[in-house]
Amino acid sequence: MLFRPLMLAAAFALSVGAAFAAPMAVPVISSEPVIAAAHPYDEAADAHAQVAAALAEAQRSGKHVLLDFGANWCPDCRVLAGIADRPEVKPWLDAHYVTVLIDTGRRSKNMDIAQQYGLALQAIPSVLVLTADGTVVNRDAALALGDARTMAPQDVVALLARWCGDAPATN
């Protein structure tokens, strides 16, 4: 008689657990050198349409939106894109963010997108994290990844984890 209720309780716990599964663990980055991405920013893209599509996807998925303002001529931008493309980072990033790489040219394109979110784009790369409703999470830290070439990849991912609320607890 006790066996059946235990089976039902276990089945319920499994189904509830699946619905409220723990977020994907923040990846541990290997010590291999970062390879800068060759041309990560699509210079012909309609960045406004990409941002709108990303926000719509974020509303459907519950993810955050990561707006990466940069350019193909910028070494730090290319290194940041290289970190994002690493095999241990990309699945985690895709699980938490809808990412848009926004080409800024030589600060001559798409500047209005940054201004729309209250960012006076002073340097690249600049990164804005938005909630699904478009609220900026990291306005005061938009330049925090600006020296990607000198940052440890693990530190880059730790910032991204903090901004999406997936940072490990610290004591």
C-alpha positions in Angstrom: 0.0 0.0 0.0 2.9 2.4 0.8 4.6 1.6 -2.5 2.0 3.3 -4.8 2.0 6.7 -2.9 5.8 6.7 -2.9 5.9 6.0 -6.7 3.4 8.8 -7.3 5.4 11.2 -5.1 8.6 10.3 -6.9 6.9 10.9 -10.3 5.5 14.2 -9.1 9.0 15.3 -7.8 10.6 14.4 -11.1 8.0 16.3 -13.2 8.2 19.4 -10.9 12.0 19.1 -10.8 12.1 19.2 -14.6 10.0 22.3 -14.7 12.3 24.1 -12.2 15.6 22.6 -13.2 18.7 24.4 -11.9 20.3 26.7 -14.4 23.2 25.4 -16.4 26.4 25.6 -14.4 28.8 28.5 -15.2 31.5 26.9 -17.3 35.0 26.5 -16.2 37.2 27.9 -18.9 40.3 26.1 -20.1 43.6 27.8 -20.0 44.1 27.6 -23.8 44.8 30.9 -25.4 41.8 32.8 -26.7 41.5 33.0 -30.5 40.1 36.3 -31.7 37.1 35.9 -34.0 38.0 37.0 -37.5 34.9 39.1 -38.5 32.2 38.6 -35.8 30.2 41.8 -36.6 28.0 41.7 -39.6 28.5 45.1 -41.2 25.5 44.7 -43.4 23.0 43.6 -40.7 19.9 45.5 -39.7 20.8 45.9 -36.1 17.5 47.4 -35.2 15.7 44.4 -36.5 18.1 42.1 -34.8 17.5 43.8 -31.4 13.7 43.6 -31.9 13.9 39.9 -32.8 16.2 39.3 -29.8 13.8 41.0 -27.4 10.9 38.9 -28.8 12.9 35.7 -28.4 13.8 36.7 -24.8 10.2 37.2 -24.0 9.4 33.8 -25.3 12.3 32.0 -23.7 12.9 34.0 -20.5 16.5 34.7 -21.4 18.3 38.0 -21.1 19.5 39.9 -24.2 23.2 40.6 -24.6 23.9 43.6 -26.9 27.5 43.6 -27.9 28.5 46.9 -29.5 31.8 46.6 -31.4 33.5 46.4 -34.8 35.7 44.0 -36.8 38.7 46.4 -36.6 38.7 46.4 -32.8 41.0 43.8 -31.2 39.2 43.7 -27.9 35.9 43.2 -29.7 37.2 40.3 -31.6 38.7 38.7 -28.5 35.4 39.1 -26.7 33.6 37.4 -29.6 36.3 34.7 -29.5 35.6 34.0 -25.8 31.9 33.8 -26.5 32.6 31.2 -29.3 34.7 28.9 -27.1 33.1 25.4 -26.9 32.8 25.5 -23.1 31.2 29.0 -23.2 28.9 29.0 -26.1 26.3 26.5 -24.8 26.1 28.3 -21.5 25.8 31.7 -23.2 23.1 30.4 -25.5 21.2 29.0 -22.5 21.1 32.3 -20.8 21.3 35.0 -23.5 19.9 36.0 -26.8 23.0 37.7 -28.2 23.2 40.5 -30.8 26.6 41.6 -32.1 26.0 45.2 -33.2 28.5 46.7 -35.7 29.3 50.3 -34.8 31.8 50.9 -37.6 34.1 53.7 -36.4 31.4 54.9 -34.0 29.4 55.9 -37.1 26.6 53.3 -37.1 23.9 52.1 -34.7 24.8 54.6 -32.1 21.1 55.3 -31.6 20.6 51.8 -30.3 23.0 52.4 -27.4 21.4 55.8 -26.8 17.9 54.2 -26.7 19.1 52.3 -23.6 20.8 55.3 -22.0 24.3 54.4 -23.0 26.5 57.2 -24.5 28.8 54.9 -26.4 32.3 56.1 -25.6 34.3 53.0 -26.4 34.0 49.5 -27.8 33.4 46.8 -26.9 30.5 48.0 -24.8 28.0 45.4 -23.6 24.5 46.0 -22.4 22.4 43.2 -20.8 18.7 43.6 -21.0 15.9 41.7 -19.4 13.2 40.4 -21.7 11.2 43.6 -21.1 14.1 45.8 -22.2 15.3 46.9 -18.8 19.0 47.5 -18.7 20.8 45.3 -16.0 24.3 46.7 -16.3 24.2 50.3 -17.5 27.0 51.4 -15.1 29.2 48.5 -16.2 28.7 48.6 -19.9 32.4 49.1 -20.4 33.5 46.4 -18.0 34.5 44.0 -20.8 36.2 46.8 -22.8 39.7 45.4 -22.1 38.8 41.8 -23.1 42.4 41.2 -24.4 43.8 41.6 -20.9 41.0 39.8 -19.1 40.9 36.1 -18.1 38.1 34.4 -20.0 36.8 33.1 -16.7 36.4 36.7 -15.5 34.4 37.6 -18.6 32.0 34.7 -18.0 31.7 35.5 -14.3 30.5 39.0 -15.2 28.0 37.7 -17.7 26.8 35.2 -15.1 26.3 37.9 -12.5 24.4 40.1 -15.0 21.9 37.3 -15.8 21.5 36.2 -12.2 23.4 32.9 -12.6 26.5 33.8 -10.6 27.5 31.2 -8.1 26.9 32.1 -4.5 29.9 33.5 -2.6 30.5 33.5 1.1 
